[in-house]
């Protein structure tokens, strides 16, 4: 019953159909909308270029960031039929060191009449949401001497009032060290920019960039920020960037990254990675964090190893994908307070998920779409559609962006397309 109460409360306290950034209207990958009808029917599909990012949807307009050739492209289309309203672009020369495509890894963020994008080459730009006019642009790679991370810049910015908080991760000027692990930070793990001008307001954090995204929450009567950087969790004051807490958490191997966003509840913070130490539940204490439980000493039996997909918290349980590779990934339910695994469902490959109407909408990287009941007692699948099936393929792998839900429409990003389904019929 707790899980249903959780989503019912969300529906009562949040009235919004927009999905302005990749974390959604509640900033936790849950939606307040209700009334799922399964199976959802297809409304339209839109050809997409390179990239792994989902859209943002605000006021009936959908914003999609991708790449075509040497052009990073931001499109604004009608959410109901994908008719183009405007297109903006800039030239990009990003080449991925590990052979992945050169498209964006971050979602557009829409706030106060502006659309903000952050490309893999480190270009941070703002556009007018109504016309697509470019308002300002910052080359963070040049300004902060950013040495290319494994997959380029991949953290979606966060809008906090009149500031845009961005994971930068610059290094001291000079030649790049031969040993990548010897790369040093220059105090720009995160930076805040004026949303109107793009001018730096502050920079902070002695760490390098990762693939989780900075965010700010209400905590202990004040706004408080978190960023899961390359070597650990940074707690910061969003007004001035001052770091007030830090917790080291990273696997000691070259190709390890921290990519899944933390989950905050009250004075506790959950973090997870997939390359080594796994997960930990932390509790705020004066000047730092205390450990409630951790996977560090569990050997081959960690509670949860989230790769890039942020868990969904419902009541007293986390629901998340655990596992580094497609072959060993599992959908799991884990007790928040103890880390006890309540159930696991293998064979789905790596998945992303959102919470809506007492359900999890789960998207496999190969196009399998699942409706799963938020049930901590057992895995309870309520329906599935294989959108990546041979012969009727509607999504091409890899589907690595989480689903987006706005005004009843479910948006799913594949390798070369954006698919729109009607999950919740709209009342006429």
VENNOR-V755873 format. One record per pair of residues at least 12 apart in sequence whose C-alpha atoms are under 10 Angstrom apart, sorted by the first residue. I is the first residue (numbers start at 1). GAP is how many residues later the second one is. Records with the same first field share a line. If there is no record, write none. Layout:
I=GAP + GAP
This chain:
1=314 + 357 + 373 + 374 + 375
2=312 + 313 + 314 + 315 + 372 + 373 + 374
3=310 + 311 + 312 + 313 + 314 + 354 + 355 + 356 + 370 + 371 + 372 + 373
4=310 + 311 + 353 + 354 + 355 + 369 + 370 + 371
5=309 + 310 + 353
6=307 + 308 + 309 + 310 + 351 + 352
7=23 + 24 + 25 + 26 + 27 + 307 + 308 + 348 + 349 + 350 + 351 + 352 + 367
8=24 + 25 + 26 + 348 + 349 + 350
9=23
10=16 + 20 + 21 + 22 + 23 + 346 + 347
11=19 + 20 + 21 + 22 + 23 + 345 + 346
12=20 + 21
13=13 + 19
14=12 + 17 + 18 + 19
15=16 + 17 + 18
16=15 + 16 + 17 + 42 + 390 + 391
17=14 + 15 + 16 + 40 + 41 + 42 + 43 + 388 + 389 + 390 + 391 + 392
18=13 + 38 + 39 + 40 + 41 + 42 + 43 + 44 + 92 + 386 + 387 + 388 + 389
19=12 + 36 + 37 + 38 + 39 + 40 + 43 + 90 + 91 + 385 + 386 + 387 + 388
20=35 + 36 + 37 + 38 + 39 + 42 + 43 + 87 + 88 + 89 + 90 + 91 + 95 + 384 + 386
21=33 + 34 + 35 + 36 + 37 + 42 + 85 + 86 + 87 + 88 + 89 + 90 + 94 + 95 + 135 + 136 + 137 + 138 + 383
22=31 + 32 + 33 + 34 + 35 + 84 + 85 + 86 + 87 + 134 + 135 + 191 + 379 + 380 + 381 + 382
23=33 + 84 + 86 + 133 + 135 + 190 + 192 + 238 + 287 + 331 + 379 + 381
24=32 + 33 + 330 + 379 + 380 + 381 + 382
25=380 + 381
27=188 + 189 + 190
28=233 + 234 + 235 + 236 + 282 + 283 + 284 + 285 + 326 + 327
29=281 + 282 + 283 + 284 + 324 + 325 + 326 + 327 + 373 + 374 + 375 + 376
30=282 + 283 + 284 + 323 + 324 + 325 + 326 + 327 + 328 + 329 + 330 + 331 + 374 + 375
31=323 + 324 + 325 + 326 + 373 + 374 + 375
32=323 + 324 + 325 + 373 + 374
33=322 + 323 + 324 + 372 + 373 + 374 + 375 + 391
34=322 + 323 + 324 + 325 + 374 + 389 + 390 + 391
35=321 + 322 + 373 + 388 + 389 + 390 + 391
36=320 + 321 + 322 + 323 + 335 + 372 + 386 + 387 + 388 + 389
37=371 + 385 + 386 + 387 + 388
38=333 + 344 + 345 + 346 + 347 + 384 + 385 + 386
39=330 + 331 + 332 + 344 + 345 + 346 + 382 + 383 + 384
40=345 + 369 + 370 + 380 + 381 + 382 + 383 + 384 + 385
41=368 + 369 + 379 + 380 + 381 + 382 + 383 + 384
42=352 + 367 + 368 + 377 + 378 + 379 + 380 + 381
43=37 + 38 + 39 + 366 + 367 + 376 + 377 + 378 + 379
44=35 + 36 + 37 + 38 + 367 + 374 + 375 + 376 + 377 + 378
45=36 + 37 + 349 + 350 + 366 + 367 + 368 + 372 + 373 + 374 + 375 + 376
46=31 + 35 + 36 + 37 + 367 + 370 + 371 + 372 + 373 + 374
47=367 + 368 + 369 + 370 + 371 + 372
48=16 + 17 + 18 + 19 + 20 + 25 + 365 + 366 + 367 + 368 + 369 + 370 + 371
49=15 + 16 + 17 + 18 + 19 + 20 + 22 + 23 + 24 + 52 + 53 + 54 + 55 + 365 + 366 + 367 + 368 + 369
50=15 + 16 + 17 + 18 + 19 + 22 + 23 + 50 + 51 + 52 + 53 + 54 + 55 + 364 + 365 + 366 + 367
51=14 + 15 + 16 + 17 + 21 + 49 + 50 + 51 + 52 + 53 + 54 + 55 + 56 + 68 + 69 + 347 + 349 + 350 + 362 + 363 + 364 + 365
52=13 + 14 + 49 + 50 + 51 + 52 + 53 + 54 + 55 + 102 + 346 + 347 + 348 + 349 + 350 + 361 + 362 + 363 + 364
53=12 + 13 + 50 + 51 + 52 + 53 + 54 + 55 + 101 + 103 + 346 + 347 + 348 + 349 + 359 + 360 + 361 + 362
54=12 + 50 + 51 + 52 + 53 + 54 + 345 + 346 + 347 + 348 + 349 + 350 + 357 + 358 + 359 + 360 + 364
55=20 + 21 + 51 + 52 + 53 + 54 + 346 + 347 + 348 + 349 + 350 + 356 + 357 + 358 + 363
56=20 + 51 + 52 + 53 + 54 + 59 + 348 + 349 + 350 + 355
57=19 + 20 + 21 + 22 + 51 + 52 + 53 + 347 + 348 + 349 + 350 + 354
58=21 + 51 + 52 + 53 + 55 + 71 + 348 + 349
59=19 + 20 + 347 + 348
60=17 + 18 + 19 + 20 + 346 + 347
61=14 + 15 + 16 + 17 + 18 + 19 + 21 + 22 + 23 + 24 + 68 + 69
62=13 + 14 + 15 + 16 + 17 + 18 + 20 + 21 + 22 + 23 + 46 + 48 + 344 + 349
63=12 + 13 + 14 + 15 + 16 + 23 + 24 + 44 + 45 + 46 + 47 + 52 + 66
64=12 + 13 + 23 + 43 + 44 + 53 + 349 + 354
65=23 + 24 + 38 + 39 + 40 + 41 + 42 + 43 + 52 + 53 + 54
66=23 + 36 + 37 + 38 + 39 + 40 + 41 + 53 + 350
67=22 + 23 + 24 + 25 + 34 + 35 + 36 + 37 + 52
68=21 + 23 + 24 + 34 + 35
69=22 + 23 + 24 + 33 + 34
70=19 + 20 + 21 + 22 + 23 + 24 + 32 + 33
71=17 + 18 + 19 + 20 + 21 + 22 + 32
72=16 + 17 + 18 + 19 + 20 + 21 + 22 + 30 + 31 + 32 + 45 + 47 + 48 + 51
73=14 + 15 + 16 + 17 + 18 + 19 + 30 + 31 + 44 + 46
74=12 + 13 + 14 + 15 + 16 + 34 + 41 + 42 + 43 + 53 + 58
75=12 + 13 + 14 + 57
76=12 + 39 + 53 + 54 + 55 + 56
79=327 + 328 + 330 + 332 + 341
80=327 + 329 + 340
81=339
82=336 + 338
85=45 + 46 + 47
86=43 + 44 + 45 + 46 + 47
87=44 + 45 + 46
88=39 + 40 + 43 + 44 + 45 + 46
89=38 + 43 + 44 + 45
90=29 + 33 + 35 + 44 + 47
91=32
92=27 + 28 + 29 + 30 + 31
93=27 + 28
94=25 + 26 + 27 + 28 + 54 + 57 + 58
95=25 + 26 + 53 + 56 + 57
96=24 + 25 + 52 + 53 + 54 + 55 + 56
97=51 + 52 + 53 + 54 + 55
98=52 + 53 + 54
99=52
100=50 + 51
101=50 + 314
102=17 + 18 + 19 + 49 + 50
103=16 + 17 + 18 + 49
104=13 + 14 + 15 + 16 + 17 + 47 + 48 + 49 + 50
105=13 + 14 + 15 + 46 + 47 + 48 + 49 + 50 + 51 + 106 + 295 + 296
106=12 + 13 + 14 + 47 + 48 + 49 + 50 + 51 + 105 + 107 + 295
107=12 + 47 + 48 + 49 + 50 + 294
108=18 + 48 + 49
109=17 + 47 + 48 + 49 + 50 + 55
110=16 + 17 + 18 + 19 + 48 + 49
111=18 + 47 + 48 + 49 + 50 + 51 + 84
112=16 + 17 + 47 + 49 + 50 + 83 + 84
113=14 + 15 + 16 + 17 + 18
114=12 + 13 + 14 + 15 + 16 + 17 + 18 + 19 + 20 + 21 + 81 + 82
115=12 + 13 + 14 + 15 + 17 + 18 + 19 + 20 + 80
116=12 + 13 + 18 + 19 + 20 + 21 + 40 + 41 + 42 + 43 + 48 + 79
117=20 + 39 + 40
118=19 + 20 + 21 + 22 + 35 + 36 + 37 + 38 + 39 + 48 + 49
119=20 + 33 + 34 + 35 + 36 + 37
120=21 + 28 + 29 + 31 + 32 + 33 + 34 + 35
121=18 + 19 + 20 + 21 + 25 + 27 + 28 + 30 + 31 + 32 + 33
122=16 + 17 + 18 + 19 + 20 + 21 + 22 + 24 + 26 + 30 + 31 + 32 + 45 + 46
123=14 + 15 + 16 + 17 + 18 + 19 + 30
124=12 + 13 + 14 + 15 + 16 + 17 + 33 + 42 + 69 + 74
125=12 + 13 + 14 + 70 + 73
126=12 + 69 + 70 + 71 + 72
135=60 + 61 + 62 + 63
136=59 + 60 + 61 + 62 + 63
137=60 + 61 + 62
138=55 + 59 + 60 + 61 + 62
140=13 + 26 + 27 + 28 + 29 + 30 + 51
141=12 + 27 + 28 + 29 + 30
142=28
143=25 + 27
144=24 + 25 + 26 + 27 + 28 + 29 + 42 + 43 + 44 + 45 + 47
145=23 + 24 + 25 + 26 + 27 + 28 + 29 + 40 + 41 + 43
146=22 + 23 + 24 + 25 + 26 + 27 + 39 + 40 + 42 + 62 + 63
147=22 + 23 + 24 + 25 + 26 + 28 + 29 + 33 + 36 + 37 + 61 + 62
148=21 + 22 + 61
149=20 + 31 + 59 + 60 + 61 + 62 + 81 + 108
150=59 + 60 + 61 + 104 + 105 + 106 + 107
151=59 + 60
152=57 + 58 + 59
153=14 + 15 + 16 + 56 + 57 + 58
154=13 + 14 + 55 + 56 + 57 + 58 + 59 + 105
155=12 + 13 + 54 + 55 + 56 + 57 + 58 + 59 + 72 + 104 + 106
156=55 + 56 + 57 + 58 + 59
157=33 + 34 + 35 + 56 + 57 + 58
158=34 + 55 + 56 + 57 + 58
159=33 + 34 + 35 + 36 + 55 + 56 + 57
160=32 + 35 + 55 + 56 + 63 + 65 + 78 + 79
161=33 + 34 + 77 + 78
162=30 + 31 + 32 + 33 + 34
163=28 + 29 + 30 + 31 + 32 + 33 + 35 + 36 + 37 + 38 + 39 + 75 + 76
164=27 + 28 + 29 + 30 + 31 + 32 + 34 + 36 + 37 + 74
165=25 + 26 + 27 + 28 + 29 + 30 + 35 + 36 + 37 + 38 + 48 + 49 + 50 + 51 + 60 + 73 + 76
166=22 + 23 + 24 + 25 + 26 + 27 + 37 + 43 + 47 + 48 + 49 + 61
167=21 + 22 + 23 + 24 + 25 + 36 + 37 + 38 + 41 + 42 + 43 + 44 + 45 + 46 + 47 + 60 + 61 + 62
168=19 + 20 + 21 + 22 + 23 + 24 + 35 + 36 + 37 + 39 + 40 + 41 + 42 + 61
169=15 + 16 + 17 + 18 + 19 + 20 + 21 + 22 + 34 + 35 + 36 + 37 + 38 + 39 + 40 + 41 + 60 + 61
170=13 + 14 + 15 + 16 + 17 + 18 + 19 + 20 + 36 + 37 + 38 + 39
171=12 + 13 + 14 + 15 + 16 + 17 + 18 + 35 + 36 + 37
172=12 + 13 + 14 + 15
173=13
179=75
180=74 + 75
181=71 + 72 + 73 + 74
183=24 + 25
184=22 + 23 + 24
185=20 + 21 + 22 + 23 + 24
186=17 + 18 + 19 + 20 + 21 + 22
187=16 + 17 + 18 + 19 + 20 + 21
188=14 + 15 + 16 + 17 + 18 + 19 + 20 + 21 + 53
189=14 + 15 + 16 + 17 + 18 + 19 + 20 + 21 + 38 + 39 + 40 + 41 + 45
190=12 + 13 + 14 + 15 + 16 + 17 + 18 + 19 + 23 + 24 + 37 + 39 + 44 + 46 + 51
191=12 + 13 + 14 + 47 + 49 + 50
192=12 + 46 + 47 + 48 + 49
201=38 + 39 + 40
202=36 + 37 + 38 + 39 + 40
203=37 + 38 + 39
204=30 + 32 + 33 + 36 + 37 + 38 + 39
205=22 + 24 + 29 + 30 + 31 + 36 + 37 + 38 + 39 + 41
206=23 + 25 + 28 + 37
207=21 + 22 + 23 + 24 + 25 + 26 + 27
208=21 + 22 + 23 + 24
209=18 + 19 + 20 + 21 + 22 + 48 + 49 + 50
210=17 + 18 + 19 + 20 + 21 + 22 + 46 + 47 + 48 + 49 + 50
211=16 + 17 + 18 + 19 + 46 + 47 + 48 + 49 + 50 + 97
212=15 + 16 + 17 + 18 + 45 + 46 + 47 + 48 + 49 + 50 + 96 + 97 + 98
213=13 + 14 + 15 + 16 + 45 + 46 + 47 + 48 + 49
214=12 + 13 + 14 + 15 + 20 + 21 + 22 + 47 + 48
215=12 + 13 + 21 + 23 + 46 + 47
216=19 + 20 + 21 + 22 + 48
217=21 + 47 + 48 + 49
218=46 + 47 + 48
219=45 + 46 + 47 + 48 + 49
220=46 + 47
222=15
223=13 + 14 + 15 + 16
224=12 + 13 + 14 + 15 + 17 + 20
225=12 + 13 + 14 + 16 + 17 + 18 + 19
226=12 + 17 + 19 + 20 + 35 + 36 + 37 + 38 + 43
227=19 + 34 + 35
228=18 + 19 + 20 + 21 + 22 + 29 + 30 + 31 + 32 + 33 + 34 + 43 + 44 + 45
229=17 + 19 + 20 + 21 + 28 + 29 + 30
230=18 + 19 + 20 + 21 + 26 + 27 + 28 + 29
231=15 + 16 + 17 + 18 + 19 + 20 + 21 + 25 + 26 + 27
232=14 + 15 + 16 + 17 + 18 + 26 + 39
233=12 + 13 + 14 + 15 + 16 + 17 + 25 + 29 + 36 + 38 + 56
234=12 + 13 + 14 + 54
235=12 + 53 + 54
243=44
244=42 + 43 + 44
245=39 + 40 + 41 + 42 + 43 + 44
246=41 + 42 + 43
247=35 + 41 + 42 + 43 + 44
249=22 + 23 + 24 + 27 + 28 + 29 + 30 + 31 + 47
250=22 + 23 + 24 + 25 + 26 + 27 + 28
251=22 + 23 + 24 + 25 + 26 + 27
252=23 + 24 + 25
253=22 + 23
255=20
256=17 + 18 + 19 + 20
257=16 + 17 + 18 + 50 + 51
258=13 + 14 + 15 + 16 + 17 + 48 + 49 + 50
259=12 + 13 + 14 + 15 + 47 + 48 + 49 + 50 + 51
260=12 + 13 + 14 + 45 + 46 + 47 + 48 + 49 + 50 + 51
261=12 + 45 + 46 + 47 + 48 + 49 + 50
262=19 + 48 + 49
263=18 + 47 + 48 + 49 + 50 + 55
264=17 + 18 + 19 + 49
265=18 + 48 + 71
266=17 + 18
267=15 + 16 + 17 + 18 + 22
268=13 + 14 + 15 + 16 + 17 + 21 + 22 + 23 + 24 + 68 + 69
269=12 + 13 + 14 + 15 + 20 + 22 + 23
270=12 + 13 + 22 + 23 + 24 + 41 + 48 + 66
271=23 + 33 + 34 + 35 + 39 + 40
272=22 + 23 + 31 + 32 + 33 + 34 + 35 + 36 + 37 + 38 + 39 + 50
273=31 + 32 + 33 + 34 + 35 + 36 + 49 + 50 + 51
274=28 + 30 + 31 + 32 + 33 + 34 + 48 + 49 + 50 + 51
275=30 + 31 + 32 + 48 + 49
276=19 + 20 + 23 + 24 + 26 + 29 + 48
277=17 + 18 + 19 + 20 + 21 + 22 + 25 + 27 + 28
278=16 + 17 + 18 + 19 + 20 + 21 + 23 + 24 + 25 + 26 + 27 + 28 + 29 + 44 + 45
279=14 + 15 + 16 + 17 + 23 + 24 + 25 + 26 + 27 + 60
280=12 + 13 + 14 + 15 + 16 + 23 + 24 + 25 + 59
281=12 + 13 + 14 + 55 + 56 + 57 + 58
282=12
292=45 + 46 + 47
293=43 + 44 + 45 + 46
294=44 + 45
295=44
301=40
302=20 + 37 + 38 + 39
303=19 + 29 + 30 + 31 + 32 + 35 + 36 + 37 + 38 + 39
304=14 + 15 + 16 + 17 + 18 + 19 + 26 + 27 + 28 + 29 + 30 + 35 + 36 + 37
305=15 + 16 + 17 + 18 + 19 + 24 + 25 + 27
306=14 + 15 + 16 + 17 + 18 + 23 + 24 + 44
307=13 + 14 + 15 + 16 + 17 + 18 + 22 + 43 + 44
308=13 + 14 + 15 + 16 + 42 + 43 + 44 + 92 + 93
309=12 + 13 + 41 + 42 + 43 + 44 + 45 + 91 + 92 + 93
310=42 + 43 + 44 + 92
311=21 + 22 + 23 + 41 + 42 + 43 + 44
312=21 + 40 + 41 + 42 + 43 + 48 + 62
313=20 + 21 + 22 + 23 + 42 + 61
314=22 + 41 + 44 + 60 + 61 + 62
315=20 + 21 + 59 + 61
316=18 + 19 + 20 + 21 + 60
317=15 + 16 + 17 + 18 + 19 + 20 + 21 + 22 + 23 + 24 + 25 + 57 + 58 + 59
318=14 + 15 + 16 + 17 + 18 + 19 + 21 + 23 + 24 + 56 + 58
319=12 + 13 + 14 + 15 + 16 + 17 + 23 + 24 + 25 + 34 + 35 + 36 + 41 + 55 + 56 + 57
320=12 + 13 + 14 + 24 + 30 + 31 + 32 + 33 + 34 + 40 + 42
321=12 + 23 + 24 + 25 + 27 + 28 + 29 + 30 + 31 + 32 + 41 + 43
322=22 + 23 + 24 + 27 + 28 + 29
323=23 + 26 + 27 + 28
324=25 + 26
325=24 + 25
326=20 + 21 + 22 + 23 + 24 + 25 + 38 + 39 + 40
327=19 + 20 + 21 + 22 + 23
328=18 + 19 + 20 + 21 + 22
329=15 + 16 + 17 + 18 + 19 + 20 + 21 + 22
330=13 + 14 + 15 + 16 + 17 + 18 + 19 + 20 + 21
331=12 + 13 + 14 + 15 + 16 + 17 + 18 + 19 + 20 + 21 + 22 + 31 + 48
332=12 + 13 + 14 + 44 + 46 + 47
333=12 + 41 + 42 + 43 + 44 + 45 + 46
334=42
335=41
341=35
342=33 + 34 + 35 + 36 + 37
343=32 + 33 + 34 + 35 + 36
344=34 + 35
345=33 + 34 + 35
348=14 + 15 + 16 + 17 + 18 + 20 + 21 + 22
349=14 + 15 + 16 + 17 + 19
350=12 + 13 + 14 + 15 + 16 + 48 + 49 + 50
351=12 + 13 + 14 + 15 + 16 + 17 + 18 + 19 + 48 + 49 + 50 + 51
352=12 + 13 + 17 + 47 + 48 + 49 + 50 + 51
353=16 + 17 + 18 + 19 + 48 + 49 + 50 + 51
354=48 + 49 + 50 + 51
355=16 + 17 + 18 + 19 + 48 + 50
356=15 + 17 + 18 + 49
357=16 + 17
358=14 + 15 + 16 + 17
359=12 + 13 + 14 + 15 + 16 + 21 + 22 + 23
360=12 + 13 + 14 + 15 + 21 + 22
361=12 + 13 + 22 + 23 + 41 + 42 + 43 + 44 + 49 + 62
362=22 + 40 + 41
363=21 + 22 + 23 + 24 + 36 + 37 + 38 + 39 + 40 + 49 + 50
364=22 + 23 + 24 + 33 + 34 + 35 + 36 + 37 + 38
365=23 + 30 + 31 + 32 + 33 + 34 + 35 + 36 + 37 + 48 + 49 + 50
366=20 + 21 + 22 + 23 + 29 + 30 + 31 + 32 + 33 + 34 + 48 + 49
367=18 + 19 + 20 + 21 + 22 + 26 + 27 + 28 + 29 + 30 + 31 + 32 + 33 + 45 + 46 + 47
368=16 + 17 + 18 + 19 + 20 + 21 + 27 + 31
369=14 + 15 + 16 + 17 + 18 + 19 + 34 + 43
370=12 + 13 + 14 + 15 + 16
371=12 + 13 + 14
372=12
387=25 + 27 + 32
388=26
394=20 + 22 + 23 + 24 + 25
395=17 + 18 + 19 + 20 + 21 + 22 + 23 + 24
396=17 + 18 + 19 + 20 + 21
397=16 + 17 + 18 + 19
398=15 + 16 + 17 + 18
399=13 + 14 + 15 + 16 + 17 + 18
400=12 + 13 + 14 + 15
401=12 + 13
404=16
405=15 + 16 + 17 + 18 + 19
406=16 + 17 + 18
407=15 + 16 + 17 + 18 + 19
408=13 + 14 + 15 + 16 + 17 + 18 + 19
409=12 + 13 + 14 + 15 + 16 + 17
410=12 + 13 + 14
411=12
